[in-house]
Amino acid sequence: MVAFKASEAFRIDDDELDEEPGEVIESAPPLKVGEEREIITSSSGRSSLKKKLLKPGIGWDTPEFGDEVTVHYVGSLIDGTKFDSTRDKDEPFSSKLGYGQVVTGFDHAIITMKRGEIALFTLPPELGYAAIGRNGVPPNCVIQLEVELISWITVVDICKDGGIIKRVMEKGEQAGPPGDLDEVLVKYQVRLDDGAIIAMTPEEGVEFHVKDGQFCPALLKALKTMRKGEKVNLIIQPQYAFGEMGSKSTNEFPSIPPCSVLNVDLELVSFKPVINVTDDSKVLKKILREGEGTLTANEGAIVTVRYTAMLEDGTVFEKKGFDEGPLEFITDEEQVIAGLDRAAVTMKKKEQAILTITPEYGFGSTAVKCDRAVVPPNSTLIYEIEMLDFVKEKAPWEMTSQERLEAAERKKEEGNLLFKDGKYLRAGKKYDKAADYVHEDASFGDDVEKLVKALRVSCWLNGAACSLKLNDFQEAIKLCSKVVDVEFHNVKALYRRAQAYLRTADLHLAESDIRKALEADPHNRYGYVILRLLFREVKLIQKNLKQLQAESDKRDAKLYANMFVQTTKDPSVGTKRLKVEKVEDDKRGEEDMTTEMEKVAVNSAPPPV
């Protein structure tokens, strides 16, 4: 055998591991049988070996450093003298790449090979036995290795600390890895070092959500690196298992001795992806069957579905799209409950899923009588749904200029109706869509450009009004600023932005916008309402500051009293003097600000009629 003992192994340098071995081959055409090529094995280019292809391999995958490979090899000198052969012993050799268990050049050679490939490698002395020589190989001698790569096992250090070592025994499909919310079906067997089996799943496996874990923390970490159908062997150190304390026996598992290293055979049989539809975990979608293609429905799409709706105890309260034909509705139009509406726009055609919808996105705190049962207040709902088909709403770039103009007008009117009904969030979305249809970058004829600009500005202003109602003041400021950028003295935009600035305590910016608005329209009484609000806000801030100052003065009084207790009979005299001076300063500041505000009102007042 050519293999060295661990203490004698030529460990591959970190510098050599950092570069990309086989780079020359990967960037060049594949080798043909009988063709030979030089392979550079270090970033400096000082070390290289030669590879001659004798038999092509299967597929495109090649091993990596850290993997465990199984090979047949024949080692010989340049003159043909054989010094070692696994074929003569009819016993394949296994080695972990990157640890120099044979010679340095051996590892670099293997990572260029595909499964089943046979190649002849010529290694210079520095990649072989160097100046030492070994096993019939003279010092400083060039050697040749004829290698057949039989198979390899991918080895992954999951936590990068040796705590969980994963050996891939059978690769999985493309699907995966699962996420925290996903529901997995797994099989596993857990053994101690002495081979004693301490845990095993039933033959059909066990199903659970990844985030809930199973048996020990290491399984969760391993599963999040696996793909559907993958089989692995795990070596788990105590810190990722049951630690120094071990574990007492339970109804489910026997006791685990302290500091136990676990050996686990684990298979990810399958998993069902779970999507957090609303980002707050209040509408979850578990995919039972993947849909077709990559496209999903969008807001405004006409969707065709069928579903069975149940309570958590399994009571069916509604069934749509079966005997009476498929159910059709338009998304984002409140034609179904919010949770179903939000989930529908994430679904592909032919997709099947289970939706879990909390009351906030269902029927809320109201009892609702449905086709088959009454839904009690605050009920969590379960929908088994299939997306049969959908027709997406046309995107702006798919329309002609006239279609875009008409769509913008229609969306704006829909927004106006929603605004009147107090549905400000949905109204804002309509205004956003309308503005997108007549975006600044869109091309319209000169004859309608003025109309398009007015429509765009109107949508921004209406959107800002929705944002104010929803207390989204930054969005209101952004939309009003868009208007001001194109119409510097747009009074509505200035007043609405001033309102938003008031609520974000940007008083100077609010005052500036009011000044500009009153300059543009001095007879507008709305401006004086805003001005009074601003004046009231300033007075409130002054009052709060005065209260804070009084509290600070009390603290200062105690501090100064302690400091001067030895130098005056009345330790509060100096403190009182300081307080009087501060109060007078505050009063002068308040009077200055009030006077300035009154000047704004007087200077901006409309002339007498």
Secondary structure, 3 states (H helix, E strand, C coil): CCCCCHHHCCCCCHHHHHCCCCHHHHHCCCCCCCCEEEEECCCCCCCEEEEEEEECCECCCCCCCCCEEEEEEEEEECCCCEEEEHHHHCCCEEEECCCCCCCHHHHHHHCCCCECCEEEEEECHHHCCCCCCECCECCCCCEEEEEEEEEEEEEEECCCCCCEEEEEEECCCCCCCCCCCCEEEEEEEEECCCCCEEEECCCCCEEEEHHHCCCCHHHHHHHCCCCCCCEEEEEECHHHCCCCCCECCCCCCCCECCCCCEEEEEEEEEEECEEECCCCCCEEEEEEECCECCCCCCCCCEEEEEEEEEECCCCEEEEECCCCCCEEEECCCCCCCHHHHHHHCCCCECCEEEEEECHHHCCCCCCEECCCCEECCCCCEEEEEEEEEEECCCCHHHCCHHHHHHHHHHHHHHHHHHHHCCCHHHHHHHHHHHHHHCCCCCCCCCCCHHHHHHHHHHHHHHHHHHHHHCCCHHHHHHHHHHHHHHCCCCHHHHHHHHHHHHHCCCHHHHHHHHHHHHHHCCCCHHHHHHHHHHHHHHHHHHHHHHHHHHHHHHHHHHHHHHHCCCCCCCCHHHHHHHHHHHHHHHHHHHHHHHHHHHHHHHHHCCCCC
